[in-house]
Amino acid sequence: MNNYQWDTQFTELFERCLDRYRGGDEDFTGYYSDEDHDFLKSFGYKPREFFDFVEDFGDGAEPTLTTAILVASARRDYFKWEMNGDLSTREIKPADLPGKSETLDDIVWLPRIIMKAVGKLRGELDPEIMFCCGGDRNFLRTHNIAPADFLRAIWSSGGDADKMVSFVKSHASG
């Protein structure tokens, strides 16, 4: 992998997949070459995980390609520096997530998005779970936080709930 042009390779793959999706091919399993699979694996991404961003952008123009790159970059850095490039064997299932109405310090959705963000960084989300789904985007938009910034805050806080409450409150008021 060319680290210097990593984002270019990501963009080219995203656009190629988006063309197929917009052309009516919704079976993402056929989107990727062996080289594409190697590229995704180089930063710990699963094919479905990548496709979720393509699909949501194709259907509603959000999250943007830029957001997808920034989120993948946070995952890539975490995978390289914290996980030493080793894939996790753990998988967070939908039933493991806190409920959509659960609160932390009276902030609805925060327990859920914290668990999803930790899982995203570690590559542990079940294929049916997307970090930065519509519910996550609503939470992040409401609290004025970019998705990749939330991931990096999770990383720097070690997932500490109190630190994340402070982080969210500081952004919502600023």
N, C-alpha and C positions, 0 to 999 in steps of 0.2 A: 504494500500500500504506500502511496505517495502521501506522506503526512502534510507536506506543504500545500498540496492541492486537494486535500481531503474533502473540503466543502464543495469543490467543483465536481468531484466524483459523486458525492451525495446528491447534488443538484441534478446532474445528468440522469442518475438512476430515478430520482423522484419524478422528473419530467417524463421520462420514458414510461414509467408506471402510470403516471397520470394520463398520458395519451391512451394507453390501453384501457384504463378504467373509463375514461370518457368515450372511448370507442365501443363500450358495451361489455368488455371483458371484465367481469367482476371476480373471476377465479384467480386470485393473487398467487396461488401456488405455482402457476406457470409463468409468472412475470420474471423470474430471476434465473440468470445463468449461473454456472459454477463460480465464475469470478464475482458475481454479485453476492452470492452466498458467502464467499470468503471475505468480501468487503464488509458485509453486515456483521459477520462473526468477529471481525477485527476490533469492533467496538462493542461487542456483546449484544447486538440487536438480533431479534428474531424476525423472520419474514413478515409475520402478521403485525408485529409491532410497527414496522416501517409502513406497511400498507394502511394501518389505521390513520396515519397522517395524510396519506394520499387520498384515501376515501373521504375523510372529513373535508379536506380542501376541495376535492372534486364535487362534493355535494353542497357545500356552503361557503367555500372560500375562506374557511377558518378551521384550524390554525393555518397560518401562512407558511410558505416554504421557509422563510427566514426563521419563524418560530420553531419549525421542525428541525432546522439545522442547529439552532441554539440549544434546544432540548437534547438532541443527539450528541452535541458537543459536551454538554455537562455529563451525560451518561458515559461518553467516550473517556473523558478525563478521569471520572470516578473509577471506571473499569480498569484503566491503565494504572492509576496511582494508588488506589485503595485496595483493589482486588488483584493487582499484579497480573491482569489479563486472564484470570481464572474465572470460568463461569460458575455461578452458584447452582446448586442442585435443589434449592428450595423453590417452591412455587406458591404464591399467594393466590388463593381461590376467591371467587366473588363472595362466597359465604363468610370468608375470613375478615372482610372489610367492615369497619363500623358502618352503621346505618346512615342513610343520607340526611336524616334529621338530627343525628347525634351532635352534641356541642362540646366544645372545650372553651372554658371561660366565656360562655354565652356566645361563642362563634360557631354558627351552624356550618357543617361540612368539614370543619378543620380536622377532626380526628380521622376522617376518611381520606382527605387529601394528603395528610401527613403519611399515613400508611402507604398510600399509592406512590407518593414521591420516594419514599425509602425503597419500595419495591422496584420502582423505575430505575433508580440509581444502581441497584444491585442486579437488575435484569431478572427479577423474580415474579413479575406479574403474569398471571394466567393469560392466555391469548384473548380471553373474553373481557379483560380489564385494560382500559386505556388511560394512561396518565395524560391529561389535557383533553379529556372528553368534554362534551358540552357542559356537564355539571361542574367540572373543574374549571373550565373557562369562565363560567358565570361567577364562581367563587373568586377567581383571580382578578377578573375585571372589576367586580364589586369592591375588592380590597386593593385595587391599583397595583397589582404585582404581575410582572412578566413570568410566564411559566418557567423559563430557565433560571430566573432569579430565585424562584421558590425552591427549585432543585438544589441550587448552590447554597441556599440558606439551610436546607435540610442537611446537606453535607457538612457545612461548617459548624452547625449546632449539634451534629451527631444524632439528629432526630429528637433532641430534647424538647418536650412539649412546652415547657415554660418559655424557652427561648423562641420557639415558633410563635407562641401567642404574642410576645413582645414584637417580633418581626412583623407579623400581620398587622398589629395595631399601629405600629410606626408608619407603615405604608398607607394604611387607610386614612390616617390623619394628615399625611403629607402629601 
